[in-house]
Each structure stands twice: as C-alpha cells, then as structure tokens.
Amino acid sequence: MTKFSATTPIYYVNAKPHLGHAYTTIVADAVSRWHRLLGDDVHLLTGTDEHGLKIQQAADAQGVSPQAFADSIAPLFQQAWQRLNITHDDFIRTTEKRHAVGVQKLLQACYDAGDIESDVYKGQYCVACEAYFTDDELVEGKCPIHRTPTTFVEEENYFFRLSRFEDRLLQWYADHPQAITPGFRMNEVIGFIKTGLHDFSISRKTLTWGIPLPWDSSHVAYVWFDALANYITALGYGTDDAAFAKRWPVDYHFIGKDIIRFHCVYWPAMLMSAGIEPPKGWAVGGWLLTDGEKMSKTAGNVVDPLDLIDVFGVDGFRYYVLADTTYGNDGDFTLEGITKRFNSDLANNLGNLAARIATVVEKKCGGLGPKPSANSPLAEIAATAVRETSAAWMAVQPSKALEATWQLIGATNSHLENHEPWKMEPGEAVETVMGDALEALRIVTILANPALPTTTQEIWKRIGLAGDISDLRIDSDTTWGQYPGGCAVVKGEPLFPRKTL
C-alpha cells in the first residue's frame, strides 16, 4: 500500500483560529482525503506551537502562566478542526513530553555535528514573526510581513551555522526539482539561497518558556528548532524509531508563503546537519487577503471561520476556500465572493442537479432510479472529469480539480435540459435519460467528496446507495456504468439554500 503523509503548519496559540489557519488546513485535509480514495495509507498531522516570547507576553497580559494560557487556546484549534471536518490523524502540542524529547535529540545531533555554536546577536527582531531581519529587509523600518516596528536585540545566543549549507541545499534541490509546488515558489527558494545564507539564532537566555538546550540548560530552544521539529517529533523521532521510519519523510508540508524561508531553507539544512533526510515536498499556498492585506491578529483583520460556517455550512465554506483561489496564488476573501460562489456552484449547479434528478425520478420512474446506458454521451465526459480531477488533486491544485468535476455537473444539467425528461411520458426513453444522469451524479459525489464530504455522502444516500464514499476507490469506482438501478431516490430538503447578503 502506498503511504502518503502530510502536515499543516503548527499554529501559534497567541490567538484563536482564523480564516488563514483554516485555509491551509482545509487544503491539506482535502488532498489527504483524495489520497484515501486512492487507497493510500494516509497520515495527516496538525497541531499548535506553544512556546516563545509571543506566548509569554500573551500569558503575562492575562495574568496567567504560559502553560495555562496555552491550555486555554489549543482546544479552540482542536474544536475548529472538528467543526471543519478535518481528518487529521495526530494533533501535536509543543508542550508535550514526546516533543521535548525529540527536540533535544535534534539539537544534540546538530551540536555534535559542529553546526551549532555560541555567538552574540545584534539586530532587528519582530516578535510577531519570531524572526530577525536585516535593515535591507525592513520596509520603512518595519517588519515586511506585519508592518509593525521591530525591536533592536543584542544578546548571547547559540547559532545554527546555516551559511555552511548553501551548496548542499542547492544540490539537493537540483536533484529534486519537483520538491516545491507550485514551481514558481521553487525559483523563489533557489533565489534566496543564492543571495547568501546567514546563520540564525536558535536559543534564548532571557526566556524560560521553552525547551532547555541539552548541553546548556541556561538557554531554551527558540522557535525553529522547537516549532519545525514538530514534524518529526510527532512521528516518533526520539521516542519511537519504528514509527518514525514508517512515516518520514513526509510527502508534503502544507505551508503559507510567509514561512517558506524557514521551511524550505532552514528546515532541510537542520535535517541535513542531523543526518535526517529532508521531506519529499512542500505545497506552498498564498494568502487569503482582506482588503488587500494578509489576515493576522496584529493587523486586526481576522475572519473567524466558525462564523462563516454558521452561515454557509461546513461544506459551503470548505468549497469556497478550495475552489475560489488557485493554490499558490493570493486570494481575496469577501462576503460577496463566498455568497456568489455558494449560490452559483453549489445551489444552482450541484444542488439543483440533485433536486431535479430526484423530482423527475419520483414523477416519471416511480421513485426508483434506472440503470445508466453503456453508450451514454455522458460516459466520455465523465471519464475526462475523472482524469482531469485526479491530475489536479495530485498536483495540489484543488480549484482546478473542482473545476474539472463541475464540468461533469454542467454537462449533466445540459443533458437534462436538452432532453427535458420532465415532459416525457414514463417509459424506456425517460429511464435512459435519468439513468445516465444518476450515474453522472454518482461519479460526481465521489470526485467532490474531498471538498464536500458531508453533502456528497447525503447525495449518495438520496440516490439510494449504501456505504461510505470514503471507502470507495477512484480507480475502480468511478468507471462508467456502476449505478445499479432499482434504488429508491428521494429529494429531501434543499442541499444548499440560496444565500443573500
């Protein structure tokens, strides 16, 4: 059985989940669901990042301990992912014992390799990013990501000698040219490496909220050796060698473009130093913008995904974030946009198709769905949809995958409009038309299941089919002609009631 492992970023617990967090997590979940439909042995990891200065400051502001503060926020992410129907197999918190053990093992391995050394840092620091910037990288003297003032910091740190890894990283990427998707993000990474790499600080002496360095307990690990290490500690690095060997390297780290430098430059260099193979790939998404700005607590423009679920439903929200933006590019979130796409793609197309099929089958076929014909004109269109949908999901392009699936929905609606079965008399002719439409809808429910898991399962049940779609397989269950006929078809309540602003 083919293994497929994926990760989301781990999210800071300095604030509750927002739309930007949900976006990356939903993409990772949908791609993982697709791989389950392929029959792959799938493992999806997500979690929370709970150490660092940001957490310490947030806890101090509330007058509680950092652990108590983290304990109050981490469950909000777990609850949000449950409501968004995320099928993660593990949720790692960086305050867990298994994580601390693995972090210290990784630190010690890099230290023993001679790639961690003590030095004094002087420079500009962004607390929100938990990263240093050179003066050239600042925008009008402010952080280029958050547009907030940076702080001048001077202190003794331990440094990871990233500057030693330029040639090794360039060679690794030359040997793995498809490692970063979309491709233009690979060019960005290569360009960054070629400009010259600088050593980066990996510890703090002025902070106690973190994991102590194994060779110097007066320092705690800071940010990158703590946060990034979750990807291996959750899989068993330092605690379960067999489990780690089974799952590492992962197929994809799903990340946002703002953390590409840390994930695609720092992280593989750290792994190389420790003698660990880098991940197989990274899927780098853009930002969902509001008013042209990245969503963040700092900017004060966050959108709560749970508020949108209450209006558009879980599947309606999932569909929007997957379908509306080409993965890798920035998207622009608006209420007008989600409402328009909900009404157009879901209410008018998929929902209307399911309803009109059920209505005609009830009136013209005695409520029993007929079998499809082998030579239906929809058969070739369905085969194309399966092929193009599959290729897009495998390329981590959810919007293109859904566009390909919706081509079959559009063709099936046109098929009904051209034949007007509601005007036909009961008999073989109407049964042929409706059998073909039911078979097309059956295939659509499988193809759209990663995006719309609840709704597609409901349609599956309404057209009289038993079992769980997630137990089906793309290669065998999407070939034309498998709707059995004779199944009770019911209309039910509207799947996607139209929305107004």
C-alpha positions in Angstrom: 0.0 0.0 0.0 1.3 3.4 -0.9 2.0 5.7 2.0 1.0 9.4 1.9 1.9 11.7 4.8 1.2 15.4 5.1 1.5 18.2 7.6 -0.1 21.6 8.2 1.9 24.3 10.0 1.5 24.2 13.7 -0.4 27.3 14.7 0.6 29.8 17.4 -1.7 29.8 20.4 -1.5 33.5 20.9 -5.0 33.9 19.4 -7.9 31.7 18.3 -8.1 30.2 14.8 -8.8 32.5 11.9 -9.5 32.0 8.2 -5.8 31.9 7.2 -5.3 28.9 9.5 -8.4 27.2 8.2 -7.4 27.7 4.6 -4.1 25.7 4.8 -5.7 23.1 7.0 -8.7 22.5 4.7 -6.4 22.2 1.6 -4.2 19.6 3.5 -7.3 17.7 4.6 -8.9 17.7 1.1 -5.7 16.4 -0.5 -5.4 13.8 2.2 -9.0 12.7 1.6 -8.2 12.3 -2.1 -5.3 10.0 -1.3 -7.5 7.9 0.9 -9.8 7.5 -2.1 -6.8 6.2 -4.0 -6.4 3.6 -1.3 -3.2 5.1 0.2 -2.1 4.7 3.8 -2.6 8.3 4.8 -1.4 10.2 7.8 -2.2 13.9 8.4 -0.6 15.9 11.1 -1.5 19.3 12.6 -1.0 20.9 15.9 -0.2 24.0 18.0 3.0 26.0 18.6 3.0 26.9 22.3 6.5 28.2 23.2 8.2 31.5 22.7 8.1 35.2 23.5 4.7 35.8 21.9 3.1 33.2 24.2 4.9 34.5 27.3 3.7 38.0 26.5 0.1 37.0 25.9 0.1 35.0 29.1 1.5 37.9 31.1 -1.1 40.2 29.7 -3.8 37.8 31.1 -2.1 37.3 34.4 -1.7 33.5 33.9 1.1 31.1 33.4 2.2 30.3 29.8 1.1 26.7 30.2 -2.4 27.8 31.4 -2.7 30.2 28.6 -1.7 27.5 26.0 -4.1 25.1 27.6 -6.9 27.6 27.1 -6.2 28.2 23.4 -5.1 24.9 22.0 -8.5 23.3 22.4 -10.0 26.0 20.2 -8.0 24.8 17.3 -9.0 21.2 18.0 -12.6 22.2 18.2 -12.4 24.3 15.0 -10.8 21.4 13.0 -13.5 19.1 14.3 -16.2 21.5 13.1 -14.5 21.9 9.7 -14.5 18.1 9.3 -10.6 17.9 9.3 -9.5 14.3 9.3 -6.1 14.7 11.0 -4.5 11.5 12.4 -2.5 13.4 15.1 -2.5 16.7 16.8 0.9 17.7 18.3 1.3 20.3 21.0 4.8 21.5 21.5 4.3 21.4 25.3 4.0 17.6 25.1 6.8 15.4 26.6 7.3 13.5 23.3 8.1 16.8 21.6 10.6 17.9 24.1 12.5 14.6 23.9 12.7 14.8 20.1 13.7 18.5 20.1 16.6 17.8 22.4 17.7 14.8 20.3 17.7 17.0 17.2 19.6 19.8 18.9 22.2 17.4 20.2 22.7 15.9 16.8 23.3 19.2 15.2 25.5 20.4 18.0 27.6 17.2 17.8 27.9 17.8 14.1 29.6 21.1 14.9 26.8 23.2 13.3 25.6 25.0 16.5 27.9 27.5 18.1 27.7 30.3 20.6 27.8 33.9 19.4 26.4 37.4 20.2 23.5 38.7 18.1 22.8 42.3 17.3 19.9 43.2 15.0 16.3 43.9 14.4 13.7 41.4 15.6 10.0 41.0 15.0 8.1 39.4 17.9 5.1 38.6 15.7 7.3 36.7 13.2 9.7 35.5 15.9 12.4 36.2 13.3 15.4 38.6 12.7 15.6 40.9 9.7 18.4 42.8 8.2 18.0 46.5 7.7 17.6 45.9 3.9 14.7 43.5 4.6 12.7 46.0 6.6 10.0 48.1 4.8 10.1 51.7 6.0 11.9 50.5 9.1 9.1 47.9 9.9 8.6 44.2 9.6 7.9 43.3 6.0 5.2 40.8 7.0 3.3 42.5 9.8 4.2 46.2 9.0 4.9 46.6 12.7 8.0 48.2 14.3 10.9 45.8 15.0 13.0 45.8 18.2 16.8 46.0 18.4 18.1 43.0 20.2 21.6 42.3 21.5 22.2 39.1 23.4 24.3 35.9 23.6 22.7 33.1 21.6 23.5 29.8 20.2 23.5 29.9 16.4 22.9 27.3 13.7 25.5 27.7 11.0 23.1 27.9 8.1 25.8 29.6 6.0 27.6 26.3 5.6 24.7 24.7 3.8 24.3 26.8 0.6 25.9 24.3 -1.7 24.3 21.3 -0.1 20.8 22.9 -0.4 21.3 23.9 -4.0 22.5 20.4 -4.9 19.5 18.8 -3.1 17.0 21.0 -4.9 18.8 20.3 -8.2 18.3 16.6 -7.5 14.7 17.1 -6.5 13.3 19.7 -9.0 9.7 18.9 -8.2 10.0 19.2 -4.4 8.2 22.6 -4.2 4.8 23.2 -5.7 3.8 25.5 -7.4 7.0 25.7 -9.4 7.5 29.5 -9.1 7.9 29.0 -5.4 10.9 26.8 -6.1 12.5 29.7 -8.0 11.9 31.9 -5.0 13.7 29.5 -2.7 16.7 29.0 -5.0 17.0 32.7 -5.4 17.0 33.2 -1.7 19.7 30.6 -1.2 21.9 32.1 -3.9 21.8 35.5 -2.3 23.8 34.0 0.6 22.6 32.4 3.8 23.1 33.8 7.2 23.5 31.9 10.5 20.4 32.2 12.7 19.8 32.2 16.4 18.3 29.1 17.9 18.2 29.9 21.6 17.4 32.5 24.3 18.9 33.1 27.6 16.4 35.8 28.7 13.4 33.5 28.3 12.4 30.5 30.4 9.3 29.4 28.5 10.8 26.8 26.2 12.8 23.5 26.0 16.2 23.7 27.6 19.3 23.0 25.4 20.6 19.6 26.3 24.2 20.9 26.7 23.4 24.3 28.2 20.3 24.5 30.4 20.7 28.2 30.8 19.3 28.6 27.3 16.0 27.4 25.9 15.4 26.4 22.3 13.9 29.2 20.3 11.3 29.0 17.5 12.8 27.0 14.7 14.4 24.0 16.5 11.3 23.9 18.6 8.4 24.6 16.1 9.8 23.0 13.0 10.8 19.9 14.9 7.2 19.0 15.5 7.1 17.4 12.0 9.4 14.7 13.2 8.7 14.5 16.9 5.0 13.8 16.3 6.1 10.9 14.0 8.2 9.3 16.7 11.7 10.9 16.3 13.3 10.5 19.7 10.6 8.2 21.1 9.6 5.6 18.5 12.2 4.8 15.8 9.9 2.3 14.0 7.0 4.8 13.7 9.4 7.5 12.6 10.9 5.2 9.9 7.5 4.4 8.6 6.3 7.9 8.1 9.3 10.0 7.4 10.0 11.7 5.0 6.5 13.2 4.6 5.2 13.8 1.1 4.1 17.4 1.7 4.5 20.1 4.3 1.5 22.4 3.5 2.5 25.9 4.4 1.8 29.6 3.6 4.2 31.6 1.6 5.2 33.7 4.6 7.0 30.8 6.2 8.7 29.4 3.0 12.2 30.6 4.0 12.0 28.8 7.3 10.5 25.6 5.9 12.4 25.3 2.6 15.8 26.6 3.7 16.3 26.4 7.4 14.4 23.1 7.9 16.2 20.9 5.3 19.6 22.3 6.4 18.8 21.4 10.1 17.8 17.9 9.0 20.9 17.5 6.9 23.0 18.5 9.8 21.3 15.9 12.0 21.7 13.2 9.3 18.0 13.1 8.6 16.5 13.0 5.1 14.6 16.2 4.1 10.9 16.0 3.4 9.8 14.9 -0.1 8.0 18.1 -0.8 6.3 21.4 0.2 3.0 22.7 -1.1 3.1 26.5 -0.7 -0.1 28.4 -0.6 -0.7 32.1 -1.0 -2.6 34.3 1.4 -6.4 34.9 1.7 -6.4 38.7 1.8 -9.0 41.0 3.3 -8.8 44.5 1.8 -5.5 43.5 0.1 -3.8 42.7 3.5 -2.8 39.3 5.0 -5.1 38.2 7.8 -3.4 38.4 11.2 -4.2 39.3 14.8 -1.6 42.0 14.5 -3.3 43.6 11.5 -6.7 43.3 13.3 -8.4 42.0 10.1 -9.0 38.3 11.1 -12.1 36.5 9.9 -13.5 33.7 12.2 -14.2 30.6 10.1 -16.7 29.4 12.6 -18.8 32.5 11.9 -18.9 31.6 8.2 -19.8 28.0 9.0 -22.9 29.2 10.8 -24.0 31.0 7.6 -22.8 28.8 4.7 -22.4 25.4 6.4 -19.2 23.4 6.7 -19.2 22.2 3.1 -20.1 25.5 1.7 -17.2 27.1 3.5 -14.8 24.3 2.6 -15.8 24.6 -1.1 -15.2 28.3 -1.2 -11.7 28.2 0.2 -10.8 25.3 -2.1 -12.4 26.5 -5.3 -12.1 30.2 -5.3 -8.3 30.6 -5.3 -5.6 28.9 -7.4 -3.4 27.2 -4.8 -0.1 29.1 -4.6 -1.6 32.5 -5.5 -3.1 35.0 -3.2 -6.9 35.1 -2.9 -9.2 38.0 -1.9 -11.8 37.0 0.7 -15.1 38.9 0.6 -18.6 38.0 1.8 -19.8 38.9 -1.7 -17.4 36.4 -3.2 -18.4 33.5 -1.0 -22.1 34.2 -1.4 -21.8 34.4 -5.2 -19.9 31.1 -5.4 -22.2 29.4 -3.0 -25.3 30.4 -4.9 -23.7 29.7 -8.4 -21.7 26.5 -8.0 -23.5 24.8 -5.1 -27.1 26.0 -5.1 -27.7 26.5 -8.8 -25.4 23.7 -10.1 -24.8 20.7 -7.8 -27.8 21.3 -5.5 -30.2 21.9 -8.4 -28.9 18.9 -10.3 -29.5 16.5 -7.4 -33.0 18.0 -6.8 -34.2 17.9 -10.4 -33.0 14.3 -10.8 -34.9 13.2 -7.7 -38.0 15.1 -8.8 -38.1 13.6 -12.2 -37.3 10.0 -11.0 -40.2 10.4 -8.5 -42.7 11.6 -11.1 -41.6 9.6 -14.1 -39.8 6.5 -12.8 -41.9 5.6 -9.7 -39.2 6.8 -7.4 -36.7 4.1 -8.5 -33.5 5.2 -10.2 -33.0 3.5 -13.6 -29.7 2.0 -14.7 -27.4 4.0 -17.0 -26.8 3.1 -20.6 -23.3 1.9 -21.6 -23.1 4.2 -24.6 -24.3 7.4 -23.0 -22.7 10.6 -24.3 -22.0 11.5 -20.7 -19.7 8.5 -20.3 -16.8 10.1 -22.1 -17.4 13.4 -20.4 -17.3 11.6 -17.0 -14.1 9.8 -17.9 -12.5 13.1 -18.8 -13.7 14.6 -15.5 -12.2 11.7 -13.6 -8.8 12.0 -15.4 -8.6 15.8 -15.0 -9.8 15.9 -11.4 -7.3 13.3 -10.4 -4.4 15.0 -12.1 -5.3 18.3 -10.4 -5.6 16.8 -6.9 -2.3 15.0 -7.4 -0.7 18.4 -8.4 -2.2 20.0 -5.3 -4.5 22.2 -7.3 -7.9 21.9 -5.6 -9.5 24.7 -7.6 -8.6 23.0 -10.9 -9.8 19.7 -9.5 -13.2 21.1 -8.6 -13.4 22.9 -11.9 -12.9 19.6 -13.7 -15.6 17.9 -11.5 -18.0 20.8 -12.1 -17.6 20.3 -15.9 -19.4 17.0 -15.4 -22.1 18.7 -13.3 -22.6 21.3 -16.1 -22.7 18.6 -18.8 -25.3 16.6 -16.8 -27.5 19.7 -16.3 -27.3 20.4 -20.0 -28.1 16.7 -20.7 -31.3 17.1 -18.8 -32.2 20.5 -20.3 -31.6 19.1 -23.9 -33.9 16.1 -23.3 -36.4 17.7 -21.0 -37.3 14.4 -19.3 -40.0 16.2 -17.2 -42.0 16.4 -20.4 -41.6 12.8 -21.3 -44.1 10.0 -20.7 -43.0 7.2 -18.3 -41.1 4.5 -20.2 -37.8 3.5 -21.6 -36.8 6.9 -23.1 -37.1 8.8 -19.8 -35.4 5.9 -17.9 -32.4 6.1 -20.2 -32.0 9.9 -19.7 -32.4 9.6 -15.9 -30.2 6.5 -15.6 -27.4 8.4 -17.3 -27.9 11.5 -15.1 -27.9 9.4 -11.9 -24.7 7.7 -13.0 -23.0 11.0 -13.7 -24.2 12.3 -10.3 -22.9 9.1 -8.6 -19.4 9.8 -10.1 -19.6 13.5 -9.1 -20.2 12.6 -5.5 -17.0 10.5 -5.4 -14.9 13.2 -7.1 -16.3 16.0 -5.0 -16.1 14.1 -1.7 -12.7 15.5 -0.6 -14.2 19.0 -0.7 -17.8 18.3 0.3 -17.6 15.2 2.5 -20.9 15.6 4.2 -23.0 16.8 1.3 -21.7 14.2 -1.1 -22.5 11.4 1.4 -26.0 12.8 1.7 -26.4 12.8 -2.1 -25.1 9.3 -2.2 -27.8 8.2 0.3 -30.5 10.1 -1.5 -29.8 8.3 -4.8 -30.3 5.1 -3.0 -26.7 3.9 -2.5 -25.3 2.3 0.7 -22.0 2.6 2.4 -19.4 5.3 2.9 -17.9 7.2 -0.1 -14.6 7.3 1.8 -14.4 3.5 1.4 -14.6 3.7 -2.4 -11.6 3.9 -4.8 -11.0 6.3 -7.6 -9.5 3.7 -10.0 -12.4 1.2 -9.7 -15.5 3.0 -8.5 -15.5 6.0 -11.0 -15.7 3.9 -14.2 -19.0 4.5 -16.0 -22.0 2.2 -15.6 -22.0 1.2 -11.9 -25.2 2.7 -10.7 -27.2 -0.5 -10.0 -30.7 0.8 -10.9 -33.8 0.0 -8.9 -32.7 2.2 -6.0 -35.2 4.4 -4.1 -34.3 8.0 -4.9 -35.5 10.8 -2.6 -35.4 14.5 -3.0 -35.0 15.7 0.6 -34.5 19.2 1.9 -32.5 21.7 -0.3 -28.8 20.9 0.0 -27.7 24.5 -0.5 -30.5 27.0 0.2 -29.6 30.2 -1.6 -28.0 33.0 0.4 -28.5 36.7 0.3 -26.1 39.4 1.7 
